[in-house]
Amino acid sequence: MPPINYLAVLVSGIAIFMLGGLWHSPVLFAKRWVALQGETVEEMARRSDSCALEIALDCHFPAVIPIDS
């Protein structure tokens, strides 16, 4: 098995996390996404999504390791 390029894993993990943030931002699809969730922006803001963001970031890094191999 070839060695893992950890810099490439880090950069691609950050890039996919940022792409997800852009995807769900008002620049692209936030309004449609909120409408499909069946909640208002205020209702969603009351919930703490910091745990969901941490889980998403933690899942992105292992997902890019096979790509680098």
HELIX and SHEET records of a PDB file:
HELIX    1   1 TYR A    6  TRP A   23  1                                  18    
HELIX    2   2 ALA A   30  GLN A   37  1                                   8    
HELIX    3   3 VAL A   41  ARG A   46  1                                   6    
HELIX    4   4 SER A   50  ASP A   68  1                                  19    
END                                                                             
